[in-house]
Amino acid sequence: MPQTKLSARSLRDLIDLFEQSGQSTVDAEGQRLYGVPGWALSGISTLSATQIEAWTDCVGYSAFFPAPCGDDRVAVEIKEDDDPDRYSYRCPETFRKKYISSATVAVRSVRIAKFLNCVADLLKIPQASRRGIESAAVGHVLWNIGRMRVAGLPVDVWVARNLSSSMDDVFQHLRNVALPDQGVILSTGGSLPTIIQPPRQYRVVAIKDVLIQQMSSPHIDVDLIHRILVARSGTKFEPSLPVRFDPYSNTLVIATKSSKPWPIKGRKQIEAVRYLFEQFKNSRRWVPAGEILVAVYGTKEFGRSRRMQNLFSGNTFWEDYIVNNDDGEYGFNLE
């Protein structure tokens, strides 16, 4: 796996960095720098130095540094040193000169186009729909990343940064009647209070709230986005499992395959999937085949399947949804 490829955890931290990249500090000339200083980046353990280098740019160097002072920190002015790899400052406690690396005070900003295309990739937005992805619709806070398909219909997707402080400008832009009446606003910050109503039929959702949990690689729950779109504005949604089983229609939906729900036929197959789902809800990722078969047949000795393959015989695609971990245990195929 390339070292720059993101895991689900590292993507969450990159989303936070993108949000924070809208904040500013100043350099020695008093110019505003939008990004995250190195001393803040150093606390992020899920992003390697290689990943930070690949996903961010150095936009300058801060004029100040939060130097340790007792149990607190105090902002002190820093100065360039003869050594280009370090800066100096006066210790607020001893007034002695101290040194810090240039990387510590470097201000890095997430590469906007790369980040937005990453989100578009997760949503399977076609390249032809991303033509305006690099042009901000509002300042450096709102971008249209194209159209995704939700329940077969095209829906405009926007990414918003620092939405809590730029909400008036963002909402004013989306009131433009030349824009579609409906869309999804993916916020890189938190969710807005339910009392705040977005314009028209737009829905605001924090990106991290629709990232599928329990998965090591990043995936966005398109099925959850669909439910948010069709629900009344302000409806609260709990983070959903990557698997849903509807006991009325006997349909299985796996978030990574939400465009292909599985309507299950046959009482025994339904019971097997129902049992697997109940175990999954109880944090059991893998269940022994024998246990599943007992849940289906009970103590019955005759006329029962001895293997999962026999139980699902006649079904040509069950292995797209249920997989074996090579230890005789079965679970849902989340990839």
N, C-alpha and C positions, 0 to 999 in steps of 0.2 A: 504494500500500500504506500503511495507517495506520502512523504512526511507532511506535505502541505494539505492533504485531504483532511476534511473536518469530520470529527465524530459528532454525535448528537450533543454531548456536553460542551465540546469546544465551539460548536456553532452557537450555543446559548451565550457563551462568553463573547463571541464575536458580535452577536446582536447587541449586547450591552455596550461593547466598544463603539459600534456604529452610532448608537444613541449618544454616548458621551463625546463622540467626535464632533458633535454640534456645539459643544461648550468651548469657551475661549480662554486663553491666557495671553500674556504679552511677551514679546522678546525684548532684547536690550535696546532696540530702537523704538520701542513703544508700539510696534505693529501687532495687531491681533493675530493669534495663531489658533486655528480651530483643530482640536485634536486632544489626545490623551498623553500626559507627560510620562516619561519612562518610569518614575518612581511608583506610579499607579499601575503600570503594566506589569511590574515585577511581581505583583501579588496574584497574577492569574496563572494557575498551575496547569490548566487544561490546554493552553496554547503554547506550543514550543517556540523557541526563538526563530526557528525556520518558518513556522506558520505566521508569526507576527511579521517577519520580513516579507513574506509572500502576500499578505493581506493588507498591509498598511504601508504608508509612505511617511518619511520624516519630512515635516513641513517647517521645521525650525527648532529653536532652542529657547526654553523658558528663561525669563530674566530672574526668576525667583525659585527657591527650593525650600520645602518644609523641613527645616533642620531640627534634630532632636534637642529638646530643652527640658530636662527633668523628665516628668511623665508625659509631657506634652510635646507639640511641635510648633515652631515659630517660622513664619515665612522670612527668609533672609535673601538679600540680593546676592547673585552669583556673578562671577567675572571670568572671562576667558583666560586661559593659562597659556604659557609658552608651548606646553605640550597640547597638541590639538585634540588629544583623547581625554582631556579632563578639564574641569572647571574648579574654581576655588571660591570659598566663602569664609566669613568670620564666624566662628562658633559663638552662638548667643550666650553661652555659659562662661567660656574661658577667653573669648575674644581672640583666640589663636586661629591662624589660617588652617583651613582644612580643605581636602580635595574630594571631589566626586567625579565619576566618569561622565563623559559627554552623553553616553546612552541613558544615564539616569535623568538628565534634564532635556533629552530630545523629546519633541512633541510629535507624536505619530497619529495619523488620521487614516481611518479605514478607507480603502480604495472603493469609491462609491460604485462605479460601473461593475467592478468585480463582485461586490456584495449583492447588488441588485440582480445581477444575472444568476448568482447562486440561488437566490430566492425564486427567481423565475424558473430555473431548472427544477427545483423541488416541486413547483406547481405545474410542471410540464407545459409551460407557456411556449408556443412555437416561436422560433427565431424571427419569422416574418412579422410577428405581432409586437416585437420589442424595439421597433425602429426609433422611438423617442425615449428609450430607457435612460440615456445619459443626460438628458435635458431636464433640469428641475422645473416642475410646474409652479412651485412657490419657493422662492429663495433657495435655501439649502435644506429644506424640510419636507418637501413632497415630490414624489416621482410616480409617474405612471409606468408600470413595468410590463404592460400588455394585457391580453385577455386570456383567461383560463376557461376551461369548460367545466361547468358545475351542473350536474344532472343533465348533461347534453346541451346546455345553453351557454353561449359565450358571456363572460362577466368581466368587466374592467377591474383590474387590481392596482391599487396604489400602495406605496410604502411611505409612511410618515415618520419623521424623526422629531423628537421634542414636541410631540403633539400637545401636551398639556399647556405649553407656553405659546404655541403657534396655532392653536385651534381656530381662532377667529379668522385668520388668513386662509387656512386650509378649507374650512367650511364655506367661506365666501367663494372660493374658487370652485368648489363642487356644486354650488348653487347655479352655476352657469347652465342655462337651458340647452346650450349646444352640446353638453356632455350627456352621456346616457343617464337615465333616471336612477339606475341601480349600480352599485359597485361595492367592492370590499376594500377597506382601508386597513392595511396591516401596520400596526404601530410597533416600533422597535422599543418603546417604553412599556409602561403598564397599561392596563385597561382604563378607560374613562369611567367616572361614576355613572351609574345607571340613570341618574336624573338628567344627564346631558344627552340630548337627542341630536344625532347627526342629520344633515340635510337629506331631504327626499327619502329614497330607499337605500341609502348607503348604510353600511354596518362597519363599525370599528371593532377590531379584535387585535389583541396583542399577539405578535408572531409566536412568542414562546408558549402561548396558551393553546395553539393548534399544532405545535410540534408533538409528534407521537411519543409518548413515554414508553418505557420498558424496551427501547430499541437502542442499539449501539450506534447505528448509522442514522443520519438525519432523514426524517420523513415528515411531511405535512399532512394532517388529517383533512382531506378534501371533503369527506362525508360530514365532518363537524362544521366546516365552512358552509356547506349546503344547508345544514339545519339552522345555523345562525342567520343565514340570508332569508330563509322563509319564516323565521320566528318574528314575533313582535319586537320592535326595537326596545332594548333594555332587558330582554330576557337573559337570565343568568344560566350559564352552562358550566357544569363541573367538568374538569379535565376528563376526557373519555378514555376508556380502554382502547387499545388498537384492534380489539375484536368485539363485535356485537352479535348477539343471537336473538332474533325475534321469535318468541315462543308461539306467537299466533300464526305467523306465516311460515314458521320453520325456515327462516332465511338467515344465513350466516354472512356477515359483512366484515371483511378484514380491511382495515383502513388503507393499507398499501395496495389493495386490490379493489377499492371502493367502486370502481366502474364495472366490476364483475361480481355482484352478489351471488351467493350460491343458494338457490331454493332447493332444500333437501327433500327427497322423496323416500318413502319407506319408513315404517315405524322404528325398525332396529337402527337404521342409519341416523335417524333423528335423535334417538336416545343416546347413541354414542357421541354425537356432536354436542348434545345438551350437557352430558356428563363432563366432557372435556372443557366446555365453557364454564361450568360451575367450578371446576378445579382451577381454571385460569383466573377466575375472579378471586380465588383464595391464594393467589400468588404461586400456584404450582404450574410451572412452565412445561414440565414433561410428566407424563402419566404412563405407568407400565401398561402394555397391551392387555395383559391378563386382567388387570383391574377394570379396564374399560369394558372388556367382554363380560365380566361378572356384573357390571352395572347394567348391561343390556339384557343378559339372559338370567341373572340370578343364579339359583342352584340347579337350573335345568341342565340335564346331562345329554339329552338326545335332541337332534335337530338344531344344534347350535354351531356357530362358526368357531373354529379353533384359532383362526388368524385374522388380523385386521383386513388383509387383502380379500379374504373370503366374505367378510362382513360387507365390504364395499364392492363386491363383484357386480359387474354390470354398470358400474359408475366409472366413466372413463377419465374424469378429471378430479377425483377426490384428493389425489396426491398433490394437486396445486394448492390445496388448502390445509392439508394435514401431512406432517412429515415425521419421519423416524429419525431419532438421534443416534442410531446405530448401536444403542444399548437396550433395544427392545422397548423403548419408551416413545410415546407419540405426543405431538403438540401441534399448535397451529403454525402454519408457514407464514411468518411475518415479513419475509423479504420479497 
